[in-house]
Amino acid sequence: MPSSSAPLDASLLSSASPWNIPVQVLEETSSSNDEMLRLGEAGCAAGTLLFAERQTAGRGQFQRRWNSARGLGLWFSLLLRLPINDKTIPSLSAFGAVALVKVLRKLKIDDCGIKAPNDLLISGRKVAGILVETRTGRNPFAVVGIGLNVNHGPHDFPDELRERAVSLAMITGSRLDRNAVAFSLIKELGNAECLMRESPEELRAAWQRHLLAAIPAMKPE
């Protein structure tokens, strides 16, 4: 079994993918979402997954900078091809967050939930964020970017984030195997994507159940 400090293993992660497309692992990129948007526009297939060991310009909602140091977390993007409209967008916002909650529950982290629309908090501190970007036109697609803090210690975060951010290692008390976490997350993303296509109302209900604060329910299809 790889150690907690081992690099991401593209072959192992590819074996987890239900889309049967080799997973790419980049040593460094500006933003996995930016790279995936380029791949999507070039015609890459649905289910393409791109991980980066380090991002130099990672970003979250509203162009906020996302701190993504080498080897400490999971920074990756998934390409999905589907119509982009009022029916699909709510599910796109939900499916990554629901998959993350399921992975954390498997790690016995129960004090986690979704801060709308799609940040994940543990005990009120941010452990993961999701950025969904879409392209419409003749060949519409969505890019779902996920950043998950895995093995950070408190001093691995910038000063301005130390009181607001947390990692899985800080919660569990030990460093985790990033490959194992990524493997589990890819599997759950595949399950959530099936739910999104076959029973979107069930997916959105799961998102609603995991919300940390009540907000108006999503409109049914």
DADA-V725218 format. One record per backbone hydrogen bond with DSSP energy under -0.5 kcal/mol. CO is the residue of the C=O (numbers start at 1). NH is the residue of the N-H. E is the energy in kcal/mol with one decimal. If there is no record, write none. Layout:
# DADA-V725218
co=CO nh=NH e=E
co=CO nh=NH e=E
This chain:
# DADA-V725218
co=3 nh=6 e=-1.6
co=8 nh=10 e=-0.8
co=9 nh=13 e=-2.5
co=10 nh=14 e=-2.3
co=10 nh=23 e=-0.5
co=11 nh=15 e=-1.5
co=12 nh=16 e=-0.6
co=13 nh=16 e=-0.9
co=13 nh=17 e=-0.7
co=14 nh=17 e=-0.8
co=17 nh=20 e=-1.0
co=24 nh=51 e=-3.1
co=26 nh=53 e=-3.0
co=29 nh=56 e=-2.1
co=30 nh=57 e=-2.8
co=31 nh=35 e=-2.2
co=32 nh=36 e=-2.4
co=33 nh=37 e=-2.7
co=34 nh=38 e=-1.7
co=35 nh=39 e=-2.0
co=36 nh=40 e=-3.0
co=37 nh=41 e=-2.2
co=38 nh=42 e=-1.2
co=39 nh=44 e=-2.4
co=40 nh=43 e=-1.4
co=45 nh=48 e=-1.4
co=48 nh=79 e=-2.3
co=49 nh=24 e=-2.3
co=50 nh=77 e=-2.2
co=51 nh=26 e=-3.0
co=52 nh=75 e=-0.6
co=53 nh=71 e=-1.0
co=54 nh=29 e=-1.8
co=58 nh=66 e=-2.5
co=60 nh=63 e=-1.2
co=61 nh=64 e=-1.8
co=64 nh=60 e=-3.1
co=65 nh=67 e=-0.6
co=66 nh=68 e=-0.6
co=68 nh=55 e=-1.5
co=69 nh=72 e=-1.2
co=69 nh=73 e=-0.6
co=72 nh=150 e=-1.1
co=72 nh=151 e=-3.7
co=73 nh=75 e=-0.5
co=74 nh=148 e=-2.5
co=75 nh=52 e=-2.6
co=76 nh=146 e=-3.0
co=77 nh=50 e=-2.4
co=78 nh=144 e=-2.7
co=79 nh=47 e=-3.4
co=80 nh=82 e=-0.6
co=80 nh=142 e=-3.2
co=83 nh=85 e=-0.7
co=85 nh=89 e=-2.3
co=88 nh=92 e=-2.2
co=89 nh=93 e=-1.9
co=90 nh=94 e=-1.1
co=91 nh=95 e=-2.5
co=92 nh=96 e=-0.6
co=94 nh=98 e=-2.3
co=95 nh=99 e=-1.9
co=96 nh=100 e=-2.1
co=97 nh=101 e=-2.2
co=98 nh=102 e=-1.9
co=99 nh=103 e=-1.9
co=100 nh=104 e=-2.4
co=101 nh=105 e=-2.3
co=102 nh=106 e=-1.7
co=103 nh=107 e=-1.1
co=104 nh=109 e=-2.5
co=105 nh=108 e=-1.7
co=108 nh=110 e=-0.9
co=110 nh=112 e=-1.7
co=111 nh=123 e=-1.9
co=113 nh=121 e=-2.7
co=114 nh=116 e=-0.7
co=114 nh=212 e=-2.5
co=115 nh=119 e=-2.4
co=118 nh=130 e=-0.7
co=119 nh=115 e=-2.8
co=120 nh=127 e=-2.8
co=120 nh=128 e=-1.6
co=121 nh=113 e=-2.0
co=122 nh=125 e=-2.0
co=125 nh=122 e=-3.0
co=126 nh=166 e=-2.3
co=127 nh=149 e=-2.9
co=128 nh=120 e=-2.8
co=129 nh=147 e=-2.4
co=131 nh=133 e=-0.5
co=131 nh=145 e=-3.1
co=133 nh=143 e=-3.3
co=135 nh=141 e=-2.0
co=137 nh=140 e=-0.6
co=141 nh=135 e=-2.6
co=142 nh=80 e=-2.9
co=142 nh=144 e=-0.5
co=143 nh=133 e=-2.6
co=143 nh=145 e=-0.7
co=144 nh=78 e=-1.9
co=145 nh=131 e=-2.6
co=146 nh=76 e=-2.4
co=147 nh=129 e=-2.0
co=148 nh=74 e=-2.3
co=148 nh=150 e=-0.6
co=149 nh=168 e=-1.6
co=150 nh=169 e=-2.7
co=153 nh=156 e=-2.0
co=154 nh=157 e=-1.1
co=158 nh=161 e=-2.1
co=158 nh=162 e=-1.0
co=159 nh=162 e=-0.7
co=161 nh=164 e=-1.5
co=161 nh=165 e=-2.3
co=164 nh=126 e=-2.8
co=167 nh=171 e=-1.4
co=168 nh=172 e=-2.8
co=169 nh=173 e=-2.1
co=176 nh=178 e=-0.8
co=177 nh=181 e=-2.0
co=178 nh=182 e=-2.9
co=179 nh=183 e=-2.6
co=180 nh=184 e=-2.2
co=181 nh=185 e=-2.3
co=182 nh=186 e=-2.6
co=183 nh=187 e=-1.9
co=184 nh=188 e=-2.2
co=185 nh=189 e=-2.5
co=186 nh=190 e=-2.1
co=187 nh=191 e=-2.1
co=188 nh=192 e=-2.6
co=189 nh=193 e=-2.3
co=190 nh=194 e=-1.9
co=191 nh=195 e=-2.0
co=192 nh=196 e=-2.4
co=193 nh=197 e=-1.9
co=194 nh=198 e=-2.6
co=195 nh=199 e=-2.8
co=199 nh=202 e=-1.1
co=199 nh=203 e=-1.6
co=200 nh=204 e=-2.5
co=201 nh=205 e=-1.7
co=202 nh=206 e=-1.8
co=203 nh=207 e=-2.2
co=204 nh=208 e=-2.2
co=205 nh=209 e=-2.1
co=206 nh=210 e=-1.5
co=208 nh=211 e=-1.1
co=210 nh=114 e=-2.5
